[in-house]
Amino acid sequence: MAIMIVLTLVSQASLSQIGGISASKINSFNHAPIPKGFAEFEPNVTYSFSGRAWDSSGTLRDRYQSSDSVQVNGGISFRMAYTLSDHYEVGSIIAADYSSWSIKRALMTRDKLGLGVMAGFNMPYGITTINRGQMSAEQIISYGVGVIGSYQMTEDASVDINLQYQDYFATAEDLATSDIYLSVDFGQYINQQQIYIIGSFLYQHSSFQGFNQNKLTLSPGISLEMKKSYLIVINANLDVKGRGSDKTHGFNVAWTMTL
């Protein structure tokens, strides 16, 4: 019989990324804000499953003595974004045990190329007792900065590239000293621009005292855009390579509404 541990948590690695601002695809943000005077509201449901892990040499091994045991992470969150001007957008994510607050600015849009910058922080919350001299990883606020590149390849196809650097306001024994995230998202409209096919890669590198962790994740997905003000994004998350990190697979469903 499989041993299943169900958690309503999100991993520390995913919490430390900048979040909340609008994205045209899955892992990468596009450089441009949503139209001025509009807002976005997006409920998200995420599940991931893990029964194996890569060791420090990159060898994949079972995490549990029983090969049919698996850890399940599940969570729900709500994303909100609002445009302050033609160049600035703010956003937030509200989840069960943390909130994320971010801003992005469009720096340049020339022909098919666009550039932008982003920044944000993630704040855990809830009722807990904190030892300020020895906080645990889930009690520490993280912050991040990043750059955004967007390129419109054709009328129906585009690519977004993000590079983010993350750090923390305190240290903990099981917390990275810093994180780097590189994401590349490609999207292509089909069926008279009502269906959007997406392919996304996310590379994560975390530095610890004395060792490093890294992981490469593939996120194929589809966006159903039957109405201009409402769309549904469904994607899988599949870890394909790593070192010193869990191998997970899962899925995410997001309902994006423009208000």
Secondary structure, 3 states (H helix, E strand, C coil): CCCEEEECCCCHHHHCCCCCCCCCCCCCCCCCCCCCCCEEEEEEEEEEEEEEEECCCCCEEECCCCCCCEEEEEEEEEEEEEECCCCEEEEEEEECCEEEEEEEEEEEEECCEEEEEEEEEEEECCCCCCCCCCCCHHHCCEEEEEEEEEEECCCCEEEEEEEEEEEECCCCCCCCCEEEEEEEEEEEEECCCCEEEEEEEEEEEEEECCEEEEEEEEEEEEEEEEECCEEEEEEEEEEEEEECCEEEEEEEEEEEEEC
